Structure formats: structure tokens, C-alpha cells
């Protein structure tokens, strides 16, 4: 079910990377004072944001390698399970 990533859209990756960078800076900018007074570290929320950013980038690279056409067989069972949940 794994395959090699083909023809990655470099512009899309760059734009998403810039949005992630801007969002991370905004999280630090908006929460540094609160985190310092509440948690004793001005980078508390910034570090959490970086952890989630790293996990999401890892998930992106895994998802790039999965052949999504093979998942079509699971579409109906997954739909039913999600409706039940």
C-alpha cells in the first residue's frame, strides 16, 4: 500500500511551510506573556506548537507515501463506522 511520492507540488509545500512558520510565530507572540506568568516559561505554548507541528509534518510524509486509491475499498465501512461513532 506504500508507494513513492510523485511530482510533489513545490509551490504548495512552500506556501504551507510559510503558513506554518507564521502561525508558530503568532502563537509565541500571542501567548508568551500569559505562559510566563501562568507556567513560568514564556515558550510553553510555543514548544507545544512545535511538537504538534513536527507530528503533523511526519503525518504529511506518511500520507504522501500511501496509495489513496487502495483505500477506496474501505470507504463504505469507514463511513458506516464514522456514522455510528
C-alpha positions in Angstrom: 0.0 0.0 0.0 3.1 2.3 0.2 4.5 3.9 -2.9 7.0 6.6 -3.9 5.8 10.1 -3.8 5.4 11.5 -7.3 5.5 15.1 -8.5 5.3 17.0 -5.3 3.9 20.4 -5.9 6.8 22.5 -4.6 4.8 25.8 -4.5 2.1 24.2 -2.4 4.7 22.9 0.1 6.4 26.3 0.3 3.1 28.1 0.9 2.1 25.6 3.6 5.5 25.9 5.2 5.2 29.6 5.3 1.8 29.4 6.9 3.1 27.0 9.5 6.0 29.4 10.2 3.8 32.4 10.5 1.3 30.5 12.7 4.0 29.3 15.0 5.4 32.9 15.4 1.9 34.2 16.1 1.4 31.5 18.8 4.6 32.6 20.5 3.8 36.3 20.1 0.3 36.0 21.4 1.0 33.7 24.4 4.5 34.5 25.7 3.3 36.8 28.5 0.5 34.6 29.6 2.6 31.5 29.5 5.4 33.2 31.5 3.0 34.3 34.3 1.0 31.1 34.3 3.5 28.3 33.6 6.9 30.0 34.4 8.1 29.7 30.8 7.4 32.1 28.0 7.9 29.3 25.5 5.4 26.8 27.0 2.8 27.1 24.2 5.5 27.6 21.6 7.1 24.3 22.5 3.7 22.5 22.4 3.0 24.1 19.0 6.4 22.8 17.7 5.6 19.3 18.9 2.3 19.2 17.1 3.9 20.8 14.0 6.6 18.0 14.0 3.9 15.3 14.3 1.8 16.8 11.5 4.8 17.1 9.2 5.6 13.4 9.9 2.0 12.5 9.2 2.2 14.5 5.9 5.2 12.5 4.7 3.5 9.2 5.7 0.3 10.3 3.9 2.3 11.2 0.8 3.5 7.6 0.5 0.1 5.9 1.0 -1.7 5.0 -2.2 -5.1 6.5 -1.5 -6.7 4.6 -4.3 -6.2 1.4 -2.3 -8.3 3.0 0.5 -11.4 3.2 -1.8 -12.3 -0.4 -0.8 -12.5 0.9 2.8 -14.7 3.9 2.1 -18.1 2.5 2.9 -17.0 0.6 6.0 -15.2 3.7 7.3 -18.3 5.9 6.5 -20.6 3.5 8.4 -18.2 3.4 11.4 -17.9 7.2 11.5 -21.7 7.5 11.4 -22.0 5.1 14.3 -19.4 7.0 16.3 
